[in-house]
């Protein structure tokens, strides 16, 4: 557990778990799933490492494989509910090199969207790599972005990118500016997310 980490607090503190936005939707040996605060659409959730790592790429091979399997299961379970699904991660490599992540604790966003083109212009902001595995991205020793749209994914180098870049791009491409989860938690939509996830059998 890391001090001053909101995800570590959620995982380890019964007080924090009493808040609606910290409802655990799923749990296994390596991950929990919780609703995203400030969601874009109902169903927006976070896959969060149960142990404190800077990124998914820094986790064990077993944990990485578990994460990939979890994303596949979510995509399969939700295909009749969400027309398009984005999984994304701001992968930090240290406290200083954050890669646009505002919480330095490994987590992947699961974002249902209406338009599969919502991240098509990401190449304007970050450089695509030829890497195709979480286990290989760590060799770069640089922060990264992982973007998976309907099963098609890429890794990008994300040095000196603004906080929550992925959220900013998706929100702007959907005509919205309320990307910063700190400013508007959208608790009514969080409650909708919890109800939607009850339909899944991951």
N, C-alpha and C positions, 0 to 999 in steps of 0.2 A: 504493500500500500504506500502511496505517495502522499505526503502532507500537502494541503492546499490544491487537491485535485478533485473536481466535482464528481467525476466518474468513480474514483476510488471511494468517495463518500457515499455515493448511491449504493455501491456494491457492499460496503462494509457497515453502513449506519442504518439502523432500523428507523431512526427519526427521519432521515432524508427519504426513505422509502415510503413514508406516509403521504408524501406530496403526490398529487395526481400525475404530474408530468414524469415522475420517477417510477411509475408502475412497470414492473418487469413482465414483459409479454412472452418471453421465452428464456430458458436458461439451459446450458449444457456445461461440460467440463471447462471449456475455454471462453465462452461468451455469454453475455446476456443481450437481450433486445429490449430497448425502451423506446417510447414515443419521442420523436424529435420535438424540441421546444421551438416555437416559431415556425411551424411547418408550412411548406408551400401548398400542399394539398392534404386532405385527410388520408392517412395511411403512411405518411412520412415518419420513418423510424430510424433508429441507430443500432447497429451491431457493435457492441462494446466489449473489448477484451476484459476478462475478469482479473487479469494481472496487469500491472502498470508497465506498459511498453510505449516507446515513442510512436511506433507505427506497426501495422500488420507485418511488414517486411522484417521487423526485428524479432518476431515471434518464432517459436519452434516450427519445424516443417510439419509436424503433426497438427499444430494449431492452425497453420496456414491452410492445410488441406481441409480441416474442419470448417474454416471460414468459407472457402470456395464451395464446399458441399452445402453449407447453410444458404449461401446466395442462390445456388441452383434450386434448392428446395423452396425458397421464398418465391422465386420467379415462377416455378411450376404451380405452386399453390395459389398465386395471385393473378394468374394470366386471365381469368374470367372477371376479375374485379378491376385491375389496373390495365389500361390499354398499352401503356409504355412504362418501363421501369429503369431507373438509373441507380447504379451503385457507384459511390465515389468515396475517395479518401484523400485528405491532405496528409501525406506521410512525412512527419518530422523526422529528422535524424539526430537532433539534440535540442536542448532548451533554447539555444540561440538560433539554430537553423530550423525554423518551424514550418516552412513550406506553406504558409497561409493558414495553418491550423490555429484556432484560438484555444483549444483544449489539448494539451500535449499528452494524450493518452489514446492509444490505438482504437480507432472507431471508424466504421464505414457507414455512410449515409445510404439509406434505402429510400429513394424518392420516386413516388408515382407521379407521372406527368401526362399531359394530354398530347404533347407534340414531341415525337422522337428526335426532332431537330434541335431541341433545346440547348444542346452543348456542341453543336456543329462548328461554332466559331471559336472553340477553345484554343485552336492552333494560333490564334492572334496573340495569345497571352503567354503561352508556355511551349516549350520545345518537346516534340514527341521523341521517344527513344525506340530502339529496336528490341528492347527487353520485353519478354512475354511472361515472366514469372515473378511473383513476389520474392521468392528465394534468391533471385538474381539481382533485383533492384538494389539490394543492400550493398553490393560491390561498388556502386557509384559513390557511396558515402555523401550523397546529396539528398535534400528533401525532394519529394516526388508527389505527383498527382496520379491517382488511379481512377480511370473513368470507364465504366461498363454500361453501355446502353443496349438493352435488350439482348444481352449475351455477347456483344462485340466490345472488346476492351482494349485500352492502350495505357501505357505508362508515360508520364511526362516529367521532365525536370522542372521543379518549381522554386527556384531560388528567387528571393526578393519579390514574391508575389504578395498582394494584399490579403489580409485576413478574410476568410470565407469566400475566396474567389469563385469556387464552384457554385455556391449559393447565389452569389451576385450575378453570374452569367445566366444561370437557369431562370432566376427571377426576372432579370431584364428582358430575356427572350420570351417571357410569358407576360410582359407588360406590367410588371410589378416592381416596386422599390423597397418593399418591407422585408428585405433579406436578412437583416440583423436580428437574430433570435433574442438578443438581450433587450431590445427595445419593445418587442411585442411578442409575448409568449403564446398568444392565440390558444388559450386553454380550452375553449369550446371545440376547436379543431383537434386538439390533443385527445379530448374525450371521444370524438368520432373515430380517431385512429385506434384507440383501445378497443372500441366495439368492432371495428373492421378486422383487427388482428385476432379476435376471438374465433373468426371463421376458419383460420388456418390451422392445419395439423402438421406442423413441422417435425 
